[in-house]
Amino acid sequence: MELATIGLMDDADIDLIEAGIALAMADRPVGTAREADAARLRRLMSGWAISLQRDAVPASATGRARALRLAGLIAGEAGLTGDTRDYENPLNADLVAVAARGRGLPISLSILYVALARRVGWRAEALALPGHVLVEVHGSGGTALIDPFDHGTIVSSERAADIARASGAVAASYPAMSNRQMLVRLVSNQASRARLAGQVLRALSLYERMTMIAPRLSALWWERAQLEQRIGRMAAARASLTAMLETTHDAAVIQRIRTMLATLARSDN
């Protein structure tokens, strides 16, 4: 799957695993090892789905029963959990590497849970908490929350609120992320770390990927333009700002873009 193709797809049609593989392959040289890595993740997902289907979990199963089975398979049997020792490792945001290493970030692990649940026909979403991600699994009689980063632990709504408060936020509910938002969050984790480390070219490369997969998210174009301006790619920055103009009807944002374009024009003179 090409990254630009993801940007053209309806959100519901995005296959999270194939999209995650495409993002991971962008950092790997073409060759046999690259294809073997991708094939391993596909086999892993297929094997997990077969295991769930073999269990014959009834259609009337509760959200909690489904959540426990997902966690028992991914965290229990396969051993995938959060990387608490080397959290900043960029491989934690690489879906293929996460499956191979058994460690990852909240968002990368959540993508695996959500993708597996949906593959067997269950409804599941990744919930965006401040600084964290939980997975909500639906079933008969309600839902259950999983913390994929904490060994697939089932958490209460009170615990979710505690997690949010730890990041300084309080909310009665947490938004479910779209497929595209999950992928952007996966890449933005790497981009943020690259910027903090002063790796401007790396950060720009990641923002280029994000604007490919989510071209309608205005904020991504703004960040990309700033990075392009920082390294002197003024024509590219203007192109990014022009693309951003096509994504918004917000008068304040439009004025901000035009001001930035005017500043870039003056710098050319």
C-alpha positions in Angstrom: 0.0 0.0 0.0 1.3 3.4 -1.0 1.1 6.2 1.6 -0.5 8.6 -0.9 -3.2 6.0 -1.5 -4.1 6.1 2.2 -4.7 9.8 1.9 -7.3 9.2 -0.9 -9.2 6.5 0.9 -12.4 6.9 3.0 -11.5 6.5 6.6 -13.6 3.4 7.1 -11.8 1.7 4.2 -8.3 2.0 5.7 -6.8 -1.3 6.8 -4.9 -0.3 10.0 -2.4 -3.2 9.7 -1.6 -2.6 6.0 -1.3 1.2 6.6 0.9 0.5 9.6 3.1 -1.7 7.5 3.4 0.9 4.8 4.5 3.5 7.4 7.0 1.1 8.9 8.4 0.1 5.5 9.1 3.8 4.7 12.1 3.5 7.1 13.4 0.2 5.7 15.6 -0.4 2.7 14.0 -2.4 -0.1 14.9 -6.0 0.1 14.1 -9.5 1.3 14.4 -8.7 5.0 11.9 -5.8 4.6 9.3 -8.1 3.0 9.9 -10.8 5.6 9.2 -8.3 8.4 5.9 -7.3 6.9 4.9 -10.9 6.2 5.6 -11.8 9.8 3.1 -9.2 11.1 0.5 -10.3 8.6 0.9 -13.9 9.7 0.7 -12.9 13.4 -2.6 -11.0 12.8 -4.0 -13.9 10.8 -3.0 -16.4 13.5 -4.6 -14.3 16.3 -7.8 -13.9 14.3 -7.9 -17.7 13.7 -7.5 -18.3 17.5 -10.3 -15.9 18.3 -12.6 -17.5 15.8 -11.7 -21.0 17.0 -12.7 -19.9 20.5 -16.2 -19.4 19.1 -16.8 -16.4 21.5 -20.6 -16.1 21.3 -22.2 -13.1 19.6 -23.9 -12.3 22.9 -20.5 -12.0 24.8 -20.1 -9.0 26.9 -17.6 -6.3 26.1 -15.6 -7.4 29.2 -15.5 -11.0 28.0 -14.2 -9.9 24.6 -11.7 -7.5 26.1 -10.4 -10.3 28.3 -9.9 -12.6 25.4 -8.2 -10.0 23.3 -5.8 -9.1 26.2 -5.3 -12.8 27.0 -4.1 -13.4 23.4 -2.1 -10.3 22.7 -0.6 -9.5 26.1 -0.9 -12.9 27.7 0.0 -15.5 25.1 2.0 -13.2 22.7 3.5 -11.1 25.5 3.0 -7.7 23.8 3.0 -4.8 26.3 4.3 -1.3 26.9 8.0 -0.5 26.7 8.6 1.1 30.1 12.4 0.7 30.0 13.1 2.4 26.6 9.9 4.4 26.0 11.6 6.9 23.7 12.9 4.3 21.3 11.5 5.1 17.8 10.9 1.4 17.2 8.0 1.6 19.7 6.1 3.6 17.1 6.9 1.1 14.3 4.1 -1.4 14.1 6.2 -4.1 12.5 9.0 -3.7 15.0 6.5 -3.6 17.9 5.1 -7.0 16.8 8.7 -8.4 16.6 10.0 -6.9 19.8 6.9 -7.4 21.9 7.1 -3.8 23.2 5.5 -0.5 22.1 3.8 2.7 22.8 0.1 3.0 23.8 -0.9 4.0 20.3 0.9 1.2 18.5 -0.3 -1.5 20.8 -3.8 0.0 20.6 -3.8 -0.2 16.9 -3.1 -4.0 17.1 -6.0 -4.5 19.6 -8.4 -2.5 17.5 -7.4 -4.1 14.2 -7.7 -7.6 15.6 -11.1 -7.0 17.2 -12.5 -5.6 14.0 -11.0 -8.5 12.0 -13.3 -10.9 13.8 -16.3 -8.6 13.6 -16.1 -7.0 17.0 -16.5 -3.3 17.5 -13.5 -1.6 19.1 -12.1 1.9 19.2 -8.9 3.6 20.4 -9.7 6.4 22.9 -7.5 9.5 23.0 -6.7 10.3 26.5 -4.2 13.1 27.3 -0.8 11.4 27.0 -2.3 7.9 26.7 -4.5 5.7 24.7 -7.0 3.1 25.8 -9.0 0.6 23.8 -12.8 0.4 24.2 -14.3 -3.0 23.3 -18.1 -3.2 22.8 -20.3 -6.2 23.4 -23.6 -7.3 24.8 -24.5 -5.3 27.9 -21.9 -2.6 27.6 -18.2 -1.9 27.0 -14.9 -2.6 28.6 -11.7 -0.6 28.6 -8.2 -2.1 28.0 -4.9 -0.5 28.7 -2.6 -2.2 26.1 0.4 -0.5 27.6 -0.2 -2.1 31.0 -0.2 -5.8 29.9 -3.7 -5.5 28.5 -5.2 -4.7 31.9 -9.0 -4.1 32.1 -9.5 -0.7 33.6 -12.5 1.1 35.1 -13.8 4.5 34.0 -12.4 5.8 37.3 -9.0 4.5 36.4 -9.2 6.2 33.0 -10.0 9.4 34.7 -7.0 9.0 37.0 -4.8 8.5 33.9 -6.2 11.7 32.4 -5.7 13.6 35.6 -2.0 12.5 35.7 -1.6 14.6 32.5 -3.4 17.5 34.0 -6.7 17.0 32.2 -10.2 16.2 33.4 -12.9 15.0 31.1 -16.2 13.0 31.4 -15.5 11.1 28.2 -12.7 10.6 25.7 -13.0 10.8 21.9 -12.6 7.7 19.8 -10.0 8.2 17.1 -10.7 7.6 13.5 -8.4 5.2 11.6 -6.5 8.2 10.1 -6.1 9.9 13.5 -4.6 6.7 14.9 -2.1 6.6 12.1 -1.2 10.2 12.5 -0.8 9.8 16.3 1.6 6.9 15.6 3.8 9.0 13.3 3.5 12.2 15.4 5.1 10.4 18.3 8.2 9.9 16.2 8.1 13.4 14.8 7.9 15.0 18.2 10.9 13.1 19.4 12.8 14.0 16.3 12.1 17.7 16.8 13.1 17.6 20.4 16.4 16.0 19.4 17.0 18.7 16.8 16.6 16.2 13.9 14.9 18.7 11.6 15.2 16.6 8.4 13.9 13.5 10.1 11.0 15.5 11.6 10.2 17.0 8.1 10.2 13.5 6.5 7.7 12.3 9.1 5.5 15.4 8.5 5.6 14.7 4.8 4.3 11.2 5.5 1.5 12.5 7.8 0.3 15.0 5.1 0.2 12.2 2.6 -2.0 10.0 4.8 -4.1 12.8 6.3 -4.0 15.7 3.7 -7.2 17.3 5.2 -5.6 17.9 8.6 -4.6 21.6 8.5 -2.3 21.5 11.5 0.0 19.1 9.8 0.6 21.4 6.8 1.4 24.2 9.2 4.0 22.2 11.1 5.5 21.0 7.8 5.7 24.5 6.4 7.5 25.7 9.6 10.1 22.9 9.2 10.6 23.7 5.5 11.1 27.3 6.3 13.6 26.5 9.0 15.9 24.7 6.6 15.5 27.3 3.8 13.1 25.4 1.6 10.9 28.5 1.0 9.2 27.3 -2.2 8.2 24.1 -0.4 6.9 26.0 2.6 4.7 28.1 0.4 3.4 25.0 -1.3 2.5 23.5 2.1 0.8 26.7 3.2 -1.2 26.8 -0.1 -2.2 23.2 0.5 -3.3 24.2 4.0 -5.5 26.9 2.6 -7.5 24.2 0.8 -8.2 22.4 4.0 -9.8 25.1 6.1 -12.7 27.6 6.1 -11.7 29.1 9.4 -11.2 32.9 8.8 -8.6 33.2 11.6 -6.6 30.3 10.3 -6.8 31.6 6.7 -5.5 35.0 7.9 -2.6 33.3 9.7 -1.6 31.4 6.6 -1.8 34.6 4.4 0.4 36.4 6.9 2.9 33.6 6.8 2.9 33.6 3.0 3.5 37.3 3.0 6.4 36.9 5.3 7.9 34.2 3.1 7.4 36.5 0.0 9.4 39.3 1.7 12.2 36.9 2.6 12.6 36.2 -1.1 13.2 39.9 -1.9 
